[in-house]
Amino acid sequence: MRVLYTLIIATIGITMGCTAGKKQQTMYSTKDINIEQFMGTWYEIARFPHRFERNLVGVTASYRLKKNGKVEVINKGFKNTLDGKQKKAKAFAKISNPEETGRLKVFFFWPFGADYLVLDIDEDYTWALIGSSSPDYLWILSRTPELPNDTYQKIVHKAKSIGYDVSKLETVKQKVKQ
């Protein structure tokens, strides 16, 4: 099952990188992020729906900077409920251009990579808006399982202002400490 899941993720990654026949839209990335400060665990607050995350809740993305400069990526989520079976996908990422540290390439299946763009991030690295070179991929991430509504709305407004169809956003159920 793990192999099947990895193949599905890889196929989606390939699809993200190949947008032939689709309307192209140029997104932008944050030019300068502190990659070390970006490392750690992020909670997925909202996303555009895709097969590779269908029915996943409690989704997190963890990033760890390796000595060779690449970033280890571990995505985890639970099937259907927060107590469901955990699904895990491993990948690596690298900065595409050292002068544009907010633009990474993620590889779930070498040599096929997908664009990973840090479209916006707050100065304390508590939330991030992540997209791709395609307008079909968008995530809102947070260091905590919840975001204040006004912060969430600000991020959604930013996504809309740069051309994303925010009506496609779906929130992701997270375990919240009581």
Helices and strands as residue ranges (DSSP letters): H 2-17, H 35-38, E 40-47, G 51-53, E 56-65, E 71-79, E 86-97, E 100-109, E 112-121, E 127-131, E 138-142, H 149-161, G 166-168, E 170-171
